[in-house]
Amino acid sequence: MPKGKGPKGKRITLKMAKNSIRVAFNGRRRLDLSKMGITTFPKSILELADVEELDLSRNMLKKIPNVIEKFQNLIWLDLHSNLLDELPPEIGTLQNLTYLNLCNNRLTTESLPPELTLLKSLRTLNLGLNRLETVPTTLGSLKELIELGLFDNSLTKIPKSLKRLPKLERFNIKRNPLPEFEVKEEEEDLVKRIESLYLVKQEDLCGSCLNTCKGEREELHELEQMTPTPGPSPKKPSFPSLLTPNSTARDNQEEWRVK
């Protein structure tokens, strides 16, 4: 392979592209070129720019050219799992887009074009598994967003404008170095430390272990005294219909069954 050149990738002809068109359950025509080993945007598909859905996911694309603006009918665009490190400003011309998946690429905050906020019909935007350190506050102008993925990035802060999106139902920001997640992890660690409980007799413990248990028990009692009990203490359960407790029903167990 010549120095400085990457892999050629698969060449997509117009015939191959036409054979890759599928009709979705909703009647839309989807051009499915996923997992085809494509390294550059195929110019041949410009002849099919009237499709409603385009799937170029799981390839080796580094760039999306500005000719993407030719696909004005696009409602659904999937570019996840490529090598994209930038997006063209022309992506903002796709005014009919409701779904845009950019997950698992190499996008940084600087490589997100301001024109992304022009996609006013967008309902799903996935930017997870990228290299974002901050999120543009202008994304808060996408008022139709229902689902927003920002997981697995390097975010330390989430803009308030995103939290206030009126229709947002699913907001995934997991696995980012956010302060609130650090607190949750500490709480989870505490739960894990006390998830196992072992009961032993006092005489089976050595002197050192016995003193440790007594000390922890005293600390627990102190915490109980410091914690206010809301309302009156609950009444102990009563079982008036039992004839006699289990412990005394030795001769005939049927005698202590519920009437």
N, C-alpha and C positions, 0 to 999 in steps of 0.2 A: 504494500500500500504506500503511495507517495507520501512524503513527509508533509505534515500539516493538514492532511485531508482525513476526514472521518469516513465511516462506512457509507457506502453508496445508498444502501437501503433498497427496498423493493420499488420498482417503477409501476405506477398505477395507470393503466390505459383507460380510455373512455369506456371501452367494452367491459373491462373488469369493474369499473365503477357502476355502470348500469346494472350489471349482474349482482351488485351488492346492495341494491335498493330493496328495502323491505317495507311492507305496509303494516303499520302498527295497529293495535286493536282499536285505537281512536280514529283510524282512517288516515293518519298522517303518513307521509312517505319519509322513511328514514334511510339515509345513506350511511351504511355501517362499514367503516374501514378500520375498525379496531383490530389490534393484534396482527397488523399486516407488515411490520418491520419497516414502516415509512420513516424516513429521516428528513424529508423536505415536503412541504405542502404541495400536493399534486395539482398541477395546473389543469389537468384534464377534467377535474370535477367542476371547473367553472362553467362547463356546459350543462351542469345539473344544479345550478345555483338557485333553482326554484323549489328545492326540497324544504320541508318544514323542520326536519331533524337531521343533525350531522354528528356522527360518532367517530372521532379520531383518537380515541383513548388507547392507552397501552401501546404506544409506538415510541419513536425516538425523535420526535419533533423538538427543535430548539426554538423555532420562531413561527409565528403565525403572520403571514404577509398582510399588507393593507388591502389586498383584494378580497379579504373576508367581508368587506362592505357590500360585495355583490350578492351576498346571501340574505337579502332583505326579508325573505319569508321565514327565516329561522325562528322557531319557537323554543327549540331544545338544542343545546350545544354541549357536547361532552369532550373535554380535552384532558381528562385526568391521566396520571401516570405517563407523562412524557418528560422531556428535558427542558421545558420552557423556562427561560429566564427573563422574558419580557413579553408584553402584549402591545399590539398596535393601538393607537388612539382610535382607529376606525371601528374598533369593536363597539364603541359607543353609538354607532349608527344603527345597530341591530335592535330597533325599537320594539320589535315583537317578542324578543327573548323573555321567557319566563323561567328558564332553567339554564344555569351555567355552572359547569363542574370543572374547576381548575385544580383539584386536589392532586397531591403527590407530584409537584413540579419543583422548580428552583426559583420561584418568584420571591422577590424582596419587596419591601415597602416602596422603594424608589421605582420599581418596575411596574407598579400598578398605575395605569394612566388615569388622570382625573376624569377622562371621558367615561370611565366605568360607571360613574354616578348618573349618566344619562339614560341608563337602562331602567326606566321608571316602571316597567311592567314586570321586572324580575321578582320571582317568588322564592326561588332557591338559588343560593350562591354558596359554593363550597370552595374555600381557600385553605383547607386543612393540609397538613404535611407539606408546607412550603418553608420559606426562610424569612417570614415576616417578623420584624422587631416591634413595629407599631402598626396600628390600623388607622387609615385616614378617617377623620371624624365626618368627612363628607359622605361616607357610606350610609350615614344616618338619614340621608335624603331618599333612600330607597324604601319608601313607605309601604310597598306591597310585599316586602320580604316576609315570608313565613318561616323559612329555614335558613340558618346561617351557620356555616362550619368554619371555625378558626382553630381547630385542634392541632396539636403537634407543631407549634411554631415557637417563636422565642418572645412571646408577648409578656410584658410585665404590667400592662395596664390596658383596660378596655374602656373606650370612650363612652361617656354617658349617652351620647346620641344613639348608640347602637342598642343600649339597654331600654331606650324609650321607644323603639320602633313599635308602632301600634298593633301590627298584625303578627309579630314574631312569636312563634310557638316552640320552635326547636332551635336552641342556641348552644352549640357544642364548642366549648373553649378548654376542653380537657388537655392535660399534658402540656401546659404552658407554665413558665416560672412566675405565676401570679401569686401575690401574697396570701390571698384567701385560700388557695390550695395548700400552702405550707401549713396553715393552721389546721385544716382538715386532716392532713397526713399525720400531724402530731396526735390528733384525737384518735385516729384509726390505730396508731401504734399503741396507745394506751389501752384500747379495747383488746388488742391482740395479746397484750401482756397479761391480762386477767381473764382470758377466755377459758383457761383450764382451772378447775377447782378439785383439789384432792382432800379427802377426809381421812384423818388418822386419829388413833387414840393418843391421849396425852402421854401415857407411859411408854409409847413406842418412839417418842422423840428424844433426841439427845439434848443435853442442857443448852447448847448454843442455839439449836433450832427452836427449842421451846421458848427461849427468851425473845427470839426474833418474831415468832408468832404472837406472843403476848404484846410486844411493842406495836405490831401492825394492828392488832385488835383494838388496842387503846386509841390509836390514831383514828380508826374507823368510828369508834364511839364518839370521839371528839367531833368528827365531821357530822355525825348524825345529830348531835346536840346543836351544832351551829346552823344546820339546815332547817328552816321553818317548815312546819307541817301544814299544808293548806287545808283549812276546814277541820271539822271533828274527825277523830280517828274512826276508821270503818269498823262496823260491828263484826264480831266473829260469826261465821256461818252456823246456822242451827238446822238440825235435822230431826224435828219432832216426830216424824213418822217412823223412825227406826225404833224397833222394840228393844234392842240391846246392842251395845257396841260390838264390833268384830272381835275384840280381844277376849270377851267373855262368852262368845258363842262357840262353845267347845263340843257339846253333845250333839246338837242338831242345828246346823247352819241355817236351815229354813226359817228358824224362829226369829232371826234378826233381819229377814228380808223386808223391804218396804211394803207397807200394807196396800 
